[in-house]
């Protein structure tokens, strides 16, 4: 009987030790609050990533729009440069104040585009002899070239040619047609 008692006592101690071991072990408790917090944090991170991506896309679109606008401005400036002729009075190679203003704009454009070379074409209306108009066209091109050179454009970038009366803008025989044809025209090489 003593033996039985000792066995029962030993069993009771073992069972109590087992309960103590199990009850003292660290338990990981997953609560709903922790899961909700983690989920809220993950959603906030995802929302921030989406916001940053949207900002990046918006910035990229803005940069592309600015590049398109810049290209359009450059094209418009080039178009203005080529299509704005310098006009002269009848039988004259003198630059008017309007011609000087246009030449200043052209000088600014040339300064912004230092690799560009230009041919200045001198033109006349049909009145006068062919030789006289060729010489007058040359004087008109020379006047424009000299003024651009005075404004700082390298003379090496500017060449000249006179067409006299041979390439009219307006083939009419009115004073308005003659006015259009008395010009210095700029051609980018």
VEXDREN-2710 file (C-alpha; in Angstrom, 1 decimal):
% VEXDREN-2710
k/r/px/py/pz
1/UNK/0.0/0.0/0.0
2/UNK/2.8/2.3/0.7
3/UNK/4.0/1.7/-2.7
4/UNK/0.6/2.6/-4.1
5/UNK/0.6/5.7/-2.2
6/UNK/4.0/6.7/-3.4
7/UNK/3.0/6.0/-6.9
8/UNK/-0.2/8.1/-6.6
9/UNK/1.8/10.9/-5.0
10/UNK/4.4/10.7/-7.8
11/UNK/1.7/10.8/-10.4
12/UNK/0.0/13.8/-8.8
13/UNK/3.4/15.7/-8.7
14/UNK/4.0/14.7/-12.4
15/UNK/0.5/15.9/-13.5
16/UNK/1.0/19.1/-11.5
17/UNK/4.4/19.7/-13.1
18/UNK/2.9/19.1/-16.5
19/UNK/0.1/21.6/-15.9
20/UNK/2.6/24.1/-14.6
21/UNK/4.8/23.7/-17.7
22/UNK/1.9/24.0/-20.1
23/UNK/0.4/27.0/-18.3
24/UNK/3.7/28.9/-18.1
25/UNK/4.6/28.5/-21.8
26/UNK/4.3/31.7/-23.8
27/UNK/1.3/31.8/-25.9
28/UNK/0.8/33.8/-29.0
29/UNK/-2.6/35.3/-28.9
30/UNK/-4.0/36.6/-32.1
31/UNK/-6.6/39.1/-31.4
32/UNK/-9.0/40.7/-33.8
33/UNK/-7.6/44.1/-32.8
34/UNK/-4.1/43.3/-34.0
35/UNK/-5.4/41.9/-37.3
36/UNK/-7.5/45.1/-37.8
37/UNK/-4.5/47.3/-37.0
38/UNK/-2.3/45.3/-39.4
39/UNK/-4.9/45.5/-42.1
40/UNK/-5.4/49.3/-41.6
41/UNK/-1.6/49.8/-41.8
42/UNK/-1.4/47.7/-45.0
43/UNK/-4.3/49.7/-46.5
44/UNK/-2.7/53.0/-45.6
45/UNK/0.6/51.9/-47.2
46/UNK/-1.2/50.8/-50.3
47/UNK/-3.1/54.1/-50.5
48/UNK/0.2/56.0/-50.0
49/UNK/1.8/54.0/-52.8
50/UNK/-1.1/54.6/-55.1
51/UNK/-1.0/58.4/-54.3
52/UNK/2.8/58.5/-55.0
53/UNK/2.3/56.6/-58.3
54/UNK/-0.5/59.0/-59.3
55/UNK/1.7/62.0/-58.5
56/UNK/4.6/60.5/-60.5
57/UNK/2.3/59.9/-63.5
58/UNK/0.9/63.4/-63.2
59/UNK/4.4/64.9/-63.0
60/UNK/5.5/62.8/-66.0
61/UNK/2.4/64.0/-68.0
62/UNK/3.2/67.6/-67.0
63/UNK/6.8/67.2/-68.2
64/UNK/5.6/65.8/-71.5
65/UNK/3.2/68.7/-71.9
66/UNK/5.9/71.2/-71.2
67/UNK/8.2/69.4/-73.7
68/UNK/5.4/69.6/-76.4
69/UNK/4.8/73.3/-75.6
70/UNK/8.6/74.0/-75.8
71/UNK/8.8/72.2/-79.2
72/UNK/5.8/74.1/-80.4
73/UNK/7.4/77.4/-79.3
74/UNK/10.6/76.5/-81.1
75/UNK/8.8/75.5/-84.2
76/UNK/6.7/78.8/-84.1
77/UNK/9.9/80.8/-83.6
78/UNK/11.6/79.1/-86.5
79/UNK/8.5/79.6/-88.7
80/UNK/8.4/83.3/-87.8
81/UNK/12.1/83.6/-88.6
82/UNK/11.7/82.1/-92.0
83/UNK/8.4/83.7/-92.9
84/UNK/8.9/87.3/-91.8
85/UNK/10.5/89.2/-94.6
86/UNK/12.2/92.5/-94.4
87/UNK/10.5/95.0/-96.8
88/UNK/12.0/98.0/-98.5
89/UNK/10.7/101.2/-100.1
90/UNK/10.8/101.6/-103.9
91/UNK/14.4/101.9/-105.2
92/UNK/15.9/101.7/-101.7
93/UNK/18.1/99.4/-99.6
94/UNK/17.5/101.5/-96.5
95/UNK/16.2/99.6/-93.4
96/UNK/13.0/101.0/-92.0
97/UNK/12.4/101.0/-88.2
98/UNK/10.0/98.0/-88.7
99/UNK/12.8/96.2/-90.6
100/UNK/15.3/96.8/-87.8
101/UNK/12.8/95.5/-85.2
102/UNK/12.3/92.3/-87.2
103/UNK/16.1/92.0/-87.7
104/UNK/16.6/92.3/-83.9
105/UNK/14.1/89.4/-83.4
106/UNK/16.0/87.4/-86.0
107/UNK/19.3/88.1/-84.3
108/UNK/17.8/86.9/-81.0
109/UNK/16.6/83.7/-82.7
110/UNK/20.1/83.2/-84.3
111/UNK/21.7/83.7/-80.9
112/UNK/19.5/81.0/-79.4
113/UNK/20.3/78.7/-82.3
114/UNK/24.1/79.1/-82.8
115/UNK/24.5/76.2/-85.2
116/UNK/22.1/77.6/-87.8
117/UNK/23.4/79.2/-91.0
118/UNK/21.2/81.5/-93.1
119/UNK/21.1/82.7/-96.7
120/UNK/19.7/86.2/-97.1
121/UNK/18.0/86.6/-100.4
122/UNK/17.6/90.1/-101.9
123/UNK/14.5/90.6/-104.1
124/UNK/13.0/93.5/-106.1
125/UNK/9.8/94.3/-108.0
126/UNK/9.7/94.0/-111.7
127/UNK/10.4/97.7/-112.4
128/UNK/13.9/98.5/-113.5
129/UNK/16.4/96.6/-115.6
130/UNK/17.5/93.1/-114.8
131/UNK/21.1/94.2/-114.0
132/UNK/19.8/97.1/-111.8
133/UNK/17.4/94.9/-109.9
134/UNK/20.2/92.3/-109.3
135/UNK/22.4/95.0/-107.9
136/UNK/19.6/96.5/-105.8
137/UNK/18.7/93.0/-104.4
138/UNK/22.3/92.5/-103.4
139/UNK/22.4/95.9/-101.6
140/UNK/19.1/94.9/-99.8
141/UNK/20.6/91.5/-98.7
142/UNK/23.8/93.3/-97.7
143/UNK/21.9/95.8/-95.6
144/UNK/20.2/93.0/-93.7
145/UNK/23.4/91.1/-93.3
146/UNK/25.3/94.2/-92.0
147/UNK/22.6/95.0/-89.4
148/UNK/22.6/91.4/-88.1
149/UNK/26.4/91.4/-87.9
150/UNK/26.2/94.7/-85.9
151/UNK/23.8/92.9/-83.6
152/UNK/26.4/90.2/-82.9
153/UNK/25.6/87.5/-85.4
154/UNK/28.7/86.1/-86.9
155/UNK/29.1/87.1/-90.6
156/UNK/30.3/83.6/-91.3
157/UNK/26.8/82.3/-90.6
158/UNK/25.2/84.6/-93.1
159/UNK/25.5/84.3/-96.8
160/UNK/23.7/86.4/-99.5
161/UNK/22.2/86.0/-102.9
162/UNK/20.3/88.4/-105.1
163/UNK/17.4/87.2/-107.2
164/UNK/16.5/90.7/-108.4
165/UNK/13.0/90.5/-109.9
166/UNK/13.2/86.8/-110.8
167/UNK/11.3/85.3/-107.8
168/UNK/8.3/87.5/-107.0
169/UNK/6.0/86.6/-104.1
170/UNK/3.1/88.3/-105.9
171/UNK/3.2/88.2/-109.7
172/UNK/0.6/91.1/-109.9
173/UNK/1.4/94.5/-111.3
174/UNK/-0.1/96.6/-108.5
175/UNK/1.6/98.7/-105.9
176/UNK/0.6/96.1/-103.3
177/UNK/2.3/93.3/-105.3
178/UNK/5.4/95.5/-105.8
179/UNK/5.5/96.2/-102.1
180/UNK/5.5/92.4/-101.3
181/UNK/8.3/91.8/-103.8
182/UNK/10.7/94.4/-102.5
183/UNK/12.2/92.3/-99.7
184/UNK/15.0/90.5/-98.1
185/UNK/14.0/86.9/-97.4
186/UNK/15.7/84.4/-95.0
187/UNK/16.4/80.8/-95.8
188/UNK/17.8/78.4/-93.3
189/UNK/20.6/76.2/-94.8
END
